[in-house]
Each structure stands twice: as C-alpha cells, then as structure tokens.
C-alpha cells in the first residue's frame, strides 16, 4: 500500500457492526406487522420508535463511518486551512 | 383495537422497489445534509407520499429519520471541530417552539381554507423565502468566487457586527463559533423562525444556516455543522409528538436512515476538502432550484381555491410531475456539486502529498 498508511483500517469492527446492522434491518422487516401494531397505538408506545431510531443510528452509523474509512475515504489530513 | 386497525391502515406495503427508492433518496438527502446541515426532507416527504403514504405519516416518518441522521452527522463534524453545541442547543430549543407554532398555523389554515389553502400557504412560503434568502446566499457565494479570495477568512457582515456589539445585561451568552457574546434575545427569534420554516416546508436549515452566518456572524462551516444539532433537537421533539399519535412508520424512517447514514458521513467528510464558500454555493443552488419547483404548483392550488380560472386536470397533473422532477433535480445537483468539490479536493491533496514525497527523495 502507499507510504503514509500507518493507521490500520477498522475492517473487523466494520464487519461486526455491518452484521449487527443487517440483523436489525432483517428483524425490522420480518417483524414489521408486530412493530407497526405497537407503534400505531401511540401514547406510551411513542418511546418505541424513538428508541429504535437511537439503536439503529448507533449501530448503522458506526458501520457506515467505518465503511468509508475502509474504502479509503477519510477527512482531509491537513489541518483546517481556513479558520 | 379499532384504533390499531386504523393506524395500521396508515402503513403501506413495502416491496423491494420501494425499499431501493427510499434508500437511494435517503443517501442523496444525507449527502447534502452532511454538507450543508439540512436538505433532503423537501424531497423525502413528497417522495413518500408518491408511494401512497398519507401526508402526516410521511412528515412523521421523515422527522424520525432526521434526528438520528443529524445526530450521527453532528458527532462526525464535531470531530472536525466544526460544531458549536451550545449555539445548536440554544437555537434548537427555540426552534422547537417555532415548530409547534408553525404546525398550529398550518392546522388553522387547513381548517379555514382546506387542503388546497394549506398547500398554497406552504408553496408561497417556499417561493418567497427561498427567493429572498436563496438569491442572497448565491450572490454572496458568487461574489466570493469572483473576488478570487476563496481562501480568505470569511468576512463578518455589518449586521452581525452590530448584533455582536449590542449588550443587553442578563441575556449575554458566549458562543465559540461566533467568538463573541451575543444576546439570546437575538438567537431566540432566529431559532423560532427556523422551527416555523421546518414546520412549514420541512427544511428549517434554509433559514437556520444563513441566519447563523449573516445575522450572528458564524463561519459557514460551523453554521452548517451546528444546524445538525438544531435538526437533532427539533427532530427528536417533533418525532416524539407524532409518535404519541402513532403516526411514525418506523420501517420507512429506518430504510431512509440506512441510505442517509452512508450519505451524511460522506457529506461530512466532504466539508474537510472544500473551501467554506462552497457551503453557500450548494445551499444557494438548491434553494433557487427548489423555488421553481414550488412556484409551478402555485397556480394549481390557486385554481383549486377558485382564485383564478380552473386549470385542466391533465395540466395540473403534468405541473405536479414537473414540480417533483425539479425537486429531485435540485437535490441531485446539490449532491453532484458536493461530490465534485470533494473529488477535486482529494485530488489536490494527493498531488500535494506526492510532490512533497518526491521533494523529500531529491
């Protein structure tokens, strides 16, 4: 690989989070009828979609972040040139 | 039980084509949001409605994808030192009040003038606000580009300098993005307007980001990153409100989120490669393009209300399709500019690194 490649790419973490993310999405679609029934009730069940969104954002957010890193797309190395 | 059946009837059947469509629109919307702090929602809500999702469920599901997306984007951009959390929270809370007030106005208009009246109000708000703010942002970006000083530090506007100079004891708060103390009596109406716009046209950032730049004096990069905090606060409160009525279709929200988290990470990375004025370019271009999309629909709603002679059903349908097409084009154009600017930035960095390496060898 190129000369400046000192940081190891988070391949293992990406694969783990990717697998969890796929599982979560599979569950979401397989159990959609049950989920819709509870969420459709509203009231105290309002916490259900909010909690789901937080869990998905943590798992899938971590996976997508590592995905771009593994693909070699990272933030500019220079310090911000304009303040 | 009856309510459950009614609520379940709000939720459409999802097939593979729908899932791919939502994922892709989510990705492009996320890319633009990661870069300018907002955007995408104006396509997602009508996009979901075109699949047969009822209006309120589309709005609710869009909000429920927005806050986790904004959270991930804000954390990413905070790593680059671009987020002013305090300003985001202060503006976000007043924006929440704006959302509630804006939604109330919408409801009242709907009651008084029906669906067409409400649509006309939304479209006119779109056209007027985007025409004024979008043109201003775009002209400012072009001025910077023409001046050749694209690397120079952004100038704080006269208005922002005045706002920063006003001292109202007991209301002053220091914000790191502005590097000055500003009275919350200025930030509250700005946040409120952002929220009202979010409740009306779904994209509060079209007011939020320009007001942080031009009225408060924050740099473009920090303003667009801080908008993500506002979007998180607003989106969380809004989602909860809709979820209480059982209106969130979590499948739609999470599928859009699947695409938009890929996009928002990329958009956030993109901001580290571009010059700050590019934020204004992307924002201005999208705003001015979307403006035409909504302007096309104004005569349709006016004819429905009997304000002008009736427009034939076929013509109205065609105008609606063209309007939606322009919206998708606006988002795609924004995404294209982001990707192009990022690609150019990456290439320049690679060339510079290669040059430095070769110099080192000689």
Interface residues (C-beta under 8 A of the other chain):
Chain A: X3 X4 X25 X28 X29 X32 X35 X36 X37 X39 X40 X41 X42 X43 X45 X46 X47 X48 X49 X50 X52 X53 X54 X56 X57 X60 X61 X64 X65 X67 X68 X73 X74 X75 X76 X77 X78 X80 X81 X82 X83
Chain B: X3 X4 X6 X7 X8 X10 X11 X14 X64 X65 X67 X68 X69 X71 X72 X75 X76 X79 X80 X81 X151 X152 X153 X154 X219 X221 X236 X239 X240 X243 X244 X245 X246 X247 X248 X249 X250 X251 X253 X254 X257 X258 X261 X262 X265 X266 X269 X272 X273 X275 X276 X345 X346 X349 X353 X357
